[in-house]
Amino acid sequence: MLMPDRNTIDRLLRHYRTQERGVLARPCDLSIRRRFEDTAYTLCVLMGERTAREAVHAAERYVGGASPTPRQALERLPGS
């Protein structure tokens, strides 16, 4: 299974957390919200998760050095 570059995921996680703070500080600013949602979507695609929360948790585990469990790897295979 092909896994994304750890540096890319680490950078996206940092952007996600920064943008998350921006959305909380200015919830009515649509441009901040769009960037935040785009970053969340990118994390979902790269980590193979359906929700931003799952993607962020998976990315944190991945960047932290933990490789995906065999079950996670099998779930990501086509036809699963």
Secondary structure by P-SEA (a helix, b strand, c coil): cccccaaaaaaaaaaaaaaaaaaaaccccaaaaaaaaaaaaaaaaaaccccaaaaaaaaaaaaacccccaaaaaaacccc
